[in-house]
Amino acid sequence: MKIPKSLLIILLIFIGGIVFYLSIDNNQNDYKLSFIELNEMVKGGKYKKATFSGGCFWCSEYDFEKREGVIEVISGFAGGSEKNPAYNDVASGKTNHREAVQVIYDPKKLDYNILLDLFWRHIDPTDEGGSFVDRGFQYTSAIYYENEEQKELAEKSKKELEESGRYDSKIVTPILKFTSFYPAEEYHQDYGKKNPLKYKFYRRGSGRDQYIDKIWGKDKEVSYSKPGEDEIRAKLTPLQYKVTQEDGTERAFENEYWDNKEEGIYVDLISGEPLYSSTDKYKSGTGWPSFTKPLVKENIVEKEDRGFLFKRTEIRSKKADNHIGHVFKDGPKDKGGLRYCMNSAAMRFVPKADMEKEGYGEFLNLFE
């Protein structure tokens, strides 16, 4: 029997609808399992988590996910007393929750101070009534701490921001003890990636980026800072700690980057400060990564070193104050005559392909 064309179209739409429904259900189950697994990894000590409210969680999620060391960002609801709230109830102000994100991160690659810095640079901390175009308590900002260390670091960062004079109005973002966090519905997760056109349209109209540009300008990217001693010890291997914190030196020809020929930049292992570029790297024959000049001269500090048989000039990173290596006057004469002899154990290499997503896009023109 021949099936009418109109009936065939209706049948195909019906079948497609069923497949789409099932795919949504499966995606949601996978997501919930992922959330549980991630939190188990946090409990096991592999990862850490931090919770922030910064207005629209689509925007907060998108901003945090771009940072190296962030494993996952979950959009959800924090601070309220009601269990398992629905988005419509939170958005309408029927509950005591704020829209929030929970950031799962690798403490070996990222520290809490960097997350705090990123958070402040993507919100309006002076707004008591909401966040940009979104109004109401559910869209106000907040930092939720899970332990005393997070509390102290959050309070310190807030105080530094208040004393910076960057804002004309009082900073009202509260620092609150974490109580609960509930993931939002699956369709809210990774919204900016799944719905790029809708997300960009919303964000452009919200006024968020215009405000960030006005307040932070060229400083809107995360700054570089040094974490506390406990965080440093947890992040570094024994060799990395010996080199950066105890002014040690790794073995020649037995280190990670001495013969690395890939395009990219070298950043401070702890703070992420950009230090050197592969465009200035050369084979010195010494067995250590050597460069003719620093990538950003302001990010290094030269100090006199008399701890060897002869006087040397030590190189340290400015923000993290880590020992990186030494500079000598036996480099290529046509390149200035200097040899910046560095320790691989004091740096992290960022390949050219990853520079944009890790916040180093400004240096991509070096490789054109």
Secondary structure, 3 states (H helix, E strand, C coil): CCCCHHHHHHHHHHHHHHHHHHHHHHHHHHHHHHHHHHHHHHHCCCCEEEEEEECCHHHHHHHHHCCCCEEEEEEEEECCCCCCCCHHHHHCCCCCCEEEEEEEECCCCCCHHHHHHHHHCCCCCCCCCEECCEECHHHCEEEEECCHHHHHHHHHHHHHHHHCCCCCCCCCCCEEECCCEEECCHHHCCHHHHCHHHHHHHHHHHCHHHHHHHHHHHHCCCCCCCCCHHHHHHHCCHHHHHHHHHCCCCCCCCCCCCCCCCCEEEEECCCCCEEEEHHHEECCCCCCCEECCCCCHHHEEEEEECCCCCCEEEEEECCCCCEEEEEECCCCHHHCCCEEEECHHHEEEEEHHHCCCCCCHHHHHHHC
